[in-house]
Amino acid sequence: MDSYKDLYYPSRLATAQGEEIRHVYCLHALNHVLKANSQVLNNNTRKRDQKSGLDEEDLRDQGLTRPKVLIVVPFRESALRVVQILISLMEVPDKKVDVSNKKRFKDQFGCAPEDRPPNLRRPDDYEAVFAGNIDDHFRIGVAILQKSMRLYSPFYSSDIIVASPLGLRTIIGSEGEKKRDFDFLSSIEILIIDQADIYLMQNWEHVLHLMSHLNLQPTDSHGVDFSRVRMWSLSNWSKYYRQTLLFSALQEPQINSIFNKHCFNYNGQVAVKNIPKTGSICQVLVQLPHVFQRLEADSVLSVIDARFKFFTDKILPQYRDAIMSHTLIYVPSYFDYVRLRNYFKKEELSFTHICEYTDKPGISRARQFFLKGQRQFLLVTERFHFYKRYTLKGIRNLIFYELPTYPHFYSEVCNMMKAWKQGEEATWTCTVLYSKYDAQRLAAVVGAERAAQMLQSKKNVHLFVTGENN
């Protein structure tokens, strides 16, 4: 971090290291801002004294706009913790830092204890991610002064901006809109994207939109003294001097593409790679045969249609029989879910469906229909599981239309089967569809060594059995 290289760290787990990572990048950001501000003040003094032989090039110490650090976090609770860490880092023994608008900040970003629903048991990672205020539409400017800090400062008077992708998207706007502003992103020197995996569950388009508006030449001068602006800022080279710190809980092609396509740091890049040895299939506790079926596709774009055709032609006919009732179909992509839902309606199949937009009565009805066997199929989106983490009872057959984004979701969904024991464990089934483009997700589920063998094998079907008594 101190070398100002770009960093991609895909092992930021919600249940471990989260606070330590947050503390480290806050320290780095604050150190950068304090040093930059100190240099500006020193140069102001030098200029005021008008020493002879003073080279004007030495006074170039600013960007085209003031904001230097952008910290992107998913929820208000994350922003609250970031600001609290910044305040604690500025405090010195026996003297508290003066923070303006602190009460307003705590009221808007804090969370009352009564807001939390009682008696709900959820996995540890869910409790860690969804702690506190989970509103995802916010942005706040932070001005760092010598002995004080100002919250809610206007962006063009701020040193650090803490925001969510949605909060930034609403101010950046879209092409053609009259009220849009992204000049404040023109001179960002450190970009920190924390908990990047959660944006996959929110709206990844907002992150891509943000990345495409970073370090562009501003449309207005905003009162800048051009004699103090660094030459590389004036030459529109800011993106080559920006450090990007990317923290995620998993390795995913969409996150990798941000690092590969939008990071141009001349200092270089450092990417941490974790090779999973065992995979999350080892956490499956029920006795269950897992049939992994490989589908062939010529390109990343064609794999969507190839998967749908493979599912409707090869997989679905095996489950149409009434004997194969209580079949849950887990669909990671909302677009695939809509496509399948429309196909099931067209074919007049007995099914019900739940997604992240389904209301509570709709969820209850669907769960009851599925549990009692009144509907043969239940379509479920990955985002529904991410945000709700309900235990769905009544599963006898399980189909993963695509491998889960989070590897531990695989074992969680498989283990739901044990919530409804009717003495029929011997007839339970699990089918997983994958292609060569799912290599990272496959490795996270079955382990890197097995995944390599499966992808290189001439066979398209592989069987694993879990939960056997050895």
N, C-alpha and C positions, 0 to 999 in steps of 0.2 A: 504493500500500500504506500509506504513512504517513498518508494522509487517512482511513484506516479505512473506505473504500468496499469493497463486495464486488467481487471481480475474477474474471473467467473468461478464462483464457488457453489457447486450444486449439492452440498451436503448440509445445508442449513435446516436442520430438523426443528419442528415447532416445539418438541418436548425437550430438546437439548441444544445448548450453544446459542440459542436465539438471543438472549440478553447480552451475552458476551460479544457476539458479532455486532449487535446494535451499539454497544458501548465503544467498541473499537472504531467503527466508521464515524460515530459522532465525534470522537476525539480527533480523528484525522481531519474531518470537515472543519471543526472549530479551530484547530491548529492552523489550517490553511487560511481561513478567514482572518484570524488575528494577525498572522504574519503579513498578509496582503494589506490589511488596514493600517498596520504599523508602518509599512513601507510608504503608503500614501501620505500619512501624517509627517513622516520624516522628510519626504520630498517636498511637501508643502512648506515646511520650515526652511529647507534649503533654497527654495524658489523665492520665499519672502525675504530671506537674507541677501539674495542676489549676489552671491559670491562670484567673483570674476573667474572666467574660464569654465563656468558651469555648462556642461554639454546638455542640450535639450533632450537628446536621445536617452540620457540617463534618467530622465524624469518620466519616461513612458512606463506607467505602472498600472494602467487601468484597462478595462474592456469597454466596449461600446455602451453597455448598460451595467448597472451595479450588481445584480444577483450573480453570485459566483458558484453557489452549491445548490443543487436540486436533489431533494430526498423524496423518492416515490415510495409510499407505503400503502397497504390495502385498506386499512380501517382507521377510524378516529382514535381507537385505543393505541394503535401503533404510533400515531402522530403524538399522542399524549406522552408516551414513554420516551420518544425521541427528544421532545422539548424538555422533559424532566431531566434527562441525562445531560443535555446541553447546559441547563441551569446548574446542575450539580458540578459539572466540570468547570464552570466559570467561578464557582464559589471558592474562596480561600479561607483558611482557618480563621475563626473569630470575626469573619465579615461576610454577610450575605450579599448576594448580588441583587441590585434593584431591577425588578422585572415589571414592566408596565403591562396592564390588561391581563394580569394573571388570573383574577377571579372570573372574568368573562371567558377566558380560555378553559378553565376547569369546568365551568357550567356547560359549555358547548361540547367539550371533548370527553368529559368525565361520564361516569355511569353510576346511577343510584343503585344500591343493593337490591331494592324491590323490583328493578327492571328484569332481574333474572328469574326465569321460570323455576319453581321449586321441584325437588324430587326427580329431576331428569338425569339419568345416568348415561353418559356418553364416553367414548374412548378418550384416552389422555390427549391425543393429538387434536381432537375436536375441541376439548376444553381449552387447550392452549391457543388455538387459532381464533376461536370465537369468544375469547374473554373480553369483558368490558363493552365499550360502545363500538358496534360493528357497522355503523353508517359508513358508506364508501363514497360519499360526495362531499369533499372538503378541500380547501387549500388555505394556507396561512403563510404570511411573510414574517421573517424574523430578522430584525436588525441587531447586529452585534456592535456595541459601543465599548469604550475602554473599561468602564466599571458598571455597565448596565446592559440590559437587553430589552428590546421593544418587540412585543408580539403584536400581530395584526398590522404591521407596518405596510404601507403601499409597496407593491412589488418592485417599483423602480427606486425605492429607498431601502430595500431589503438586501441582506447578504446571503441568507439561506431561505429557500422556499421548501416547505414541507407540504406535499399534496398527494392526492390519489389520482390514478389515471383518468377517472371520470371527472374529478374536480378540474383537472387541467383541460380535458376535452371540451368542457362547456365554455371555457374562456378562450381557448384557441379557435374554436368554431370550425366551420367548413368553408370551402371556397364559395364565394358568392354572397356570404353573410356580411351585413354591414358592420355589426358589432362583433368584432373579433380582434384578438390581440395576442401575439406571440413574440413580440420584440424583447420581452423580459428574458427569453430563453437564448438570446443571441450570444451572450458571453458566459455561459455556464462552463466552469472549469472542472468541476467534479460532479458527475452524475451518479447517484446511488439508487439502484433499484433493488429494494428489499422484498423478500417473500414473492419472488417473480412467479412461482407456480400458482399462487392464488389468483393472479390475473387471468390465467387460463380458464378458471372457473367463473370469473367475472365477465370481462369482455376484452379479449386480446387485441382487438382492433384499436382500442384506445391507446394501448402501449405503442403500437406501430405508428399511429397518428402523431403521438408525442415525439417519437424518434425522428420522424421526417420533418419536424419543425424545430429541431435543436440546432443552435449555432448557425442560423441564417442571418444575412445582413438585415438590420432593422429598417423599417420603413420611415422612421422618424428619428431625429437626433436625440430627443429626450434630455436636452440641456447638457450634453456631454462636452467636455473640453477636448477637442481633437488633438491638441498638442500633447496631451497626457495619455492618449490611447496607444497601446502597443501596436507595432507595425503589423504583426501577424493577425491582429484583429481587423485592422483596416484592409488587409489583403484577403480577407475572408478565409483565413486558414484556422479559425478557432477550433474546428472539429478535430484537427490534427494535434491540438494541445489539450484536449479534454480527456480527463481520466474517467473511465466508467467502471463502477463496482457493481457486480451483478450477483445477487445471492438468491439461491433457490433450494428447494427441498429435493429436487429431482433433475435428472438430465432428460431434456425433451427437445426434439428438433426445432420447435418454434422458438424456444428460449435460446438455443444454440445459434439460430439465424440472426437474432438481435446482436449477439456478440460478434458474429462473422461478417455481417453486412452493414452494421451501423456504428462500429467502433473502429476509429482510424488513428488511434494514438501513436505518435511517432516514437514513443518510448517502448512500445511493444505490448504484448499481451501475455497473461498467465492464466491458464485454464486448469482447474483441478479435475481429474478424471477418477471416478470410483467404479471399479469393476465388481459387480455383485457376484459372489461365489455361490451362494445357495439359492437365493430367490425367495419370494414371499409364499410360494407353494408349500414350503416347509412349515408354515404357520397354520395350514389347513388341518383341523382336528377331526373332521368327519371322514368315515371310510367312503371313498368316492373315486370312481375312475374318471380321469381327466383326458378327454380326447382332443388333441390339438390338430386342427385341420389347416393346412397351408393352401392359400389360394394364390394363383399366378396373376401378375399384373405387369404391364410393360413400363409404366411410369407412375410417379406419385399421383399425378392427376387422374389417371385411369383406375387407380386402386379403389376409389369410392364406388364407381359403377361396377367394377369387377366383384367387389365384396357383396353388393346388393344382389347381383345376378347369381353368385355362388350360393348365397343364403337362400334365395327364393327357389332355385333349381335343385340344389343338393341337400340342404339342411332342413328347411321347413317341411318338405314332404314326409320326412321321417317322424315329425312331431304332430302331424295332422290327426292321427288316430286318437280316439278318445282315451285309450290306455295311457297315452303320454300327456295326460292332463297335468295341471299344476306346473307349467313351464314358465320360468322367469327369463326374460330376455333383457340383458344389461347392455345399454347403448351409450357409449361415451359422448358421441356428437349429437347435439340437438337437431341438426339438419338431417342426420340419418334417422333419428327418432321420428321426425315428422314424415319422412319418406316411408318408413315402415308402417306407421300408423295409418297413413292414407292407403297403402297397399292392403293392409289387413281389413280396412273398411270396404275396399273395393271387392276383395275376395270373400267378404261376409264371414270372416273367421270369428270364433268366440274369444274375445279378448277384452282387456281393460288396460288403462295406461295411466302412468303417473310421471309428471315432470316437475321441474322447479317452479313452474307457474300454476300448478294445480292447487286449488284452495283446500282448506282442512276437511270440509265435508266430502269433497271429491276424493281426497286421499283415503279417508275412512271407508267410503263406499267401495273403492277399488280394492282395498286390502281385504274387506269382508267377502266380496265376490270371489276373489282369488283363493282365500283360505277355505271357503265352503265348496270350491270347485264349480261355482256357477259360471266362471269364465276360465277357459282353458289356458290362455296366455296372459301374462302381465308384462307390459313394456315399461321399463324404468330407465330414466336418464342418469348419467353419472353425476350431474350437478345436483339432482335431487338427493342422491346419497351423500354428496359432499356437504350440503347445507342442512340436511335433516338427520341423517344417520339413523333412520328407523330400522328396527329389526322386522323384516317382512316374513311372516309365517306362512307355511303351506307350500314351500318349494320342494318339488321332487326332481324336477329337471331344470338344468341351468344352461343358458346359452350366453356366452360372451360374444356379442356381435363384433366387438373389437377389444383388444386388450386394454385394461384400465390405465388411466393416466398415472394414478398413484398405485404403486405395486401392492401396498397393504390392503387396498380395496378388494383385490382378488381373494385374499384369504378371508376377509371380513364377510363378503357376500357368500362364499362357499360355506362358511361356518354358520350362516343363518339357517341352514338346513337342519341343524341339530335343535333348533328352537321348536320344531314340530315333529316329534317322533311318533310314528304310527306303526312301528314294526316293519317298515318297508325299506330299510336302508339298502337292502340288496338290489333294489330296482332304481336307485338314484343314479342320475347321469349328469355329466358336465361336458359341454362342447365349447371349444374356443376357436375362433377364426383369427388367423394372422397371415401376414405377408412378409416378404423380405424387407419391406420398408418399416416394419414394426420391430426391428432388431433391438433397439434400446429397451422398449417396453417388455419384449419377450425375455431378455436377459434379466431384467428386474424381477420377473415372475418365476422363471425356472433356473436362473443362474447363467452366467456368461458361457461356461463350457458347454452346457447342454444346448443353449440357444444356438451356438455356432454349429454344433452337430446337426441340429434340426434344420437350420437354414441351408446347410451344404448337402444334406441327405437327399437321395433320389426318391425316397418315400415322402408322400405328402401328409401322411397321418401318423401321429405319435401318441402313445398312451402312457400316462403316469397314473399310479394308484397311491392315494394318501390314506393315512389312518389305519393301516394294517397292523395287527398285533404280531410283532416279531417274536 
